Amino acid sequence: MEISKILVARNANLGFIKVVGRGSFQNSSCLKIFYQQLLKEGVNRFVVDLEVCSYLDSTFLGILLGLGLELKEGGHSLLHVLNASPRNLELLKNLGLDRLLQIDNKRVDLNGVAEKPLEEIPCPVSTRAEVAPTILEAHENLMEFDPRNIPKFKDVVEFLREDLGHVAGNN
C-alpha cells in the first residue's frame, strides 16, 4: 500500500503544504484542520507542492478549493499549486479549480524555503462517520464553485446529506 502523508511548514505569513502519495478523503480533514489553524494565526498565503503526489481525489480537491475560497474571501493572494503532474493538472482543470488556484508548472523546490523543515501532520485513521461531513463539504464546494460539477457530484452529495441526516437522527 502506498504511503500517503501531508508535509507542512510555515514562513511568517506563508504556509507550505506538500502532498506525498495520495491526497484523498483519508487525509483531507487533517489538511483542513492545519490550514484553518494557520489562517487563525494570520497566515494568508499558501503554496501546495504536488511534485510527489500520485493521486488527488475529489474530496481532497474540494478541501483545497475551500482554502482557495477562504483566501479569496479574505482579500488575500491566491492559493499557489506547484509541480502538478499532467494527470493532477488535468484533474484540477476538469473541476474548474484552475480558475481560482494559481497553477505553476515550473519545477520549484520548497526545501529550505520555510523557517523549519517540512514536517508531517498527524492524520489518524478516521471512521466513515467522522469523514462524511468533510466529504460532503468538499463536494458542495466543488458544485457551488463550478456548476459544471453538479452532474458529477449531485448523487454523492444527496447520499451524504441523507446519510448524515440519518446518523444525526439516531444520536
C-alpha positions in Angstrom: 0.0 0.0 0.0 1.3 3.4 -1.0 2.4 5.7 1.8 0.4 9.0 1.9 1.2 11.9 4.1 0.9 15.7 4.2 4.1 17.6 5.0 3.7 21.2 6.1 5.8 24.2 7.2 5.4 27.9 7.7 7.5 31.0 7.0 5.9 34.1 8.6 2.6 34.6 6.7 3.2 31.8 4.2 2.1 28.2 4.6 3.6 25.3 2.8 1.8 22.1 2.0 3.5 19.1 0.3 1.3 16.1 -0.7 3.3 12.8 -0.6 1.5 9.9 -2.3 -2.3 10.2 -2.4 -4.3 13.3 -1.5 -7.6 11.8 -0.6 -10.7 11.8 1.7 -8.5 10.0 4.2 -6.2 12.9 4.8 -8.3 15.9 3.7 -9.7 16.5 7.2 -6.1 16.8 8.5 -5.2 19.3 5.8 -8.3 21.4 6.6 -7.5 21.4 10.4 -3.9 22.5 9.6 -4.8 25.3 7.2 -7.7 26.6 9.4 -5.2 26.9 12.3 -2.7 28.8 10.2 -5.5 31.2 8.9 -6.4 32.0 12.5 -2.7 32.8 13.2 -2.6 35.3 10.3 -1.1 33.1 7.5 -2.7 34.5 4.3 -0.6 32.8 1.6 -0.3 29.1 0.8 1.7 27.0 -1.5 0.8 23.4 -2.3 3.5 21.2 -3.8 2.3 18.2 -5.8 5.6 17.0 -7.1 5.4 13.6 -5.4 1.6 13.4 -5.3 0.5 10.4 -7.2 -3.3 10.9 -6.9 -5.9 13.5 -5.9 -9.5 12.6 -5.3 -12.4 15.0 -5.4 -12.7 15.3 -1.7 -9.1 16.5 -1.4 -9.6 18.8 -4.3 -12.8 20.2 -2.7 -10.9 20.9 0.5 -8.1 22.7 -1.4 -10.8 24.7 -3.2 -12.2 25.6 0.3 -8.8 27.0 1.2 -8.6 28.9 -2.0 -12.1 30.4 -1.5 -11.3 31.4 2.1 -8.1 33.2 0.9 -10.1 35.0 -1.8 -12.9 36.0 0.5 -10.3 37.4 3.0 -8.9 39.5 0.2 -5.6 37.6 0.2 -3.5 36.2 -2.5 -4.4 33.1 -4.4 -3.5 29.6 -3.4 -0.5 28.5 -5.4 -0.1 25.0 -6.7 3.3 23.8 -7.8 4.8 20.8 -9.6 1.5 19.2 -10.7 1.9 16.1 -12.8 -0.1 16.1 -16.1 -2.7 13.9 -14.5 -3.1 16.1 -11.5 -3.2 19.2 -13.7 -6.0 17.6 -15.7 -8.0 16.9 -12.5 -7.6 20.5 -11.4 -8.7 21.8 -14.7 -11.5 19.3 -15.1 -13.1 20.5 -11.9 -12.6 24.2 -12.7 -10.0 24.8 -10.0 -7.6 26.4 -12.5 -10.0 29.4 -12.4 -9.2 30.1 -8.7 -5.9 28.5 -8.0 -2.6 29.8 -9.3 -1.0 26.8 -11.0 2.7 27.0 -11.8 4.2 24.1 -13.6 7.8 25.1 -13.5 9.8 22.9 -11.0 10.1 24.6 -7.7 11.9 23.0 -4.7 10.4 24.1 -1.4 13.2 22.7 0.7 14.9 25.5 2.6 12.2 28.0 1.9 10.4 27.6 5.2 11.7 28.6 8.6 11.7 24.9 9.7 11.9 21.7 7.6 8.6 20.3 6.3 7.0 18.1 9.0 4.3 15.5 8.7 0.9 16.5 10.1 -0.6 13.7 12.2 -3.6 12.2 10.5 -5.2 9.4 12.4 -7.4 6.9 10.6 -11.0 8.1 10.8 -14.3 6.3 10.7 -16.8 6.8 7.8 -19.0 8.9 10.1 -16.0 11.1 11.0 -15.0 11.8 7.4 -18.5 12.1 5.9 -19.0 15.8 6.9 -15.7 16.7 5.2 -16.6 14.7 2.1 -19.9 16.5 1.9 -18.4 19.9 2.4 -15.7 19.2 -0.3 -18.3 18.2 -2.9 -20.6 21.1 -2.0 -17.6 23.4 -2.5 -17.0 21.9 -6.0 -20.6 22.2 -7.0 -21.1 25.7 -5.8 -17.8 26.9 -7.3 -18.4 25.5 -10.8 -22.0 24.4 -11.9 -20.4 22.0 -14.4 -19.5 19.9 -11.3 -23.2 19.4 -10.3 -23.9 16.4 -12.5 -20.6 14.8 -11.4 -21.3 15.1 -7.7 -25.0 15.6 -7.1 -25.7 12.0 -6.3 -22.8 11.8 -3.9 -24.0 15.0 -2.1 -27.5 13.7 -1.9 -26.4 10.4 -0.5 -24.2 12.0 2.1 -26.9 14.5 3.2 -29.3 11.6 3.6 -26.7 9.5 5.4 -25.7 12.3 7.7 -29.3 13.2 8.4 -30.0 9.6 9.3 -26.9 9.4 11.5 -27.8 12.7 13.2 -31.4 11.5 13.7 -30.1 8.4 15.6 -28.0 10.4 18.0 
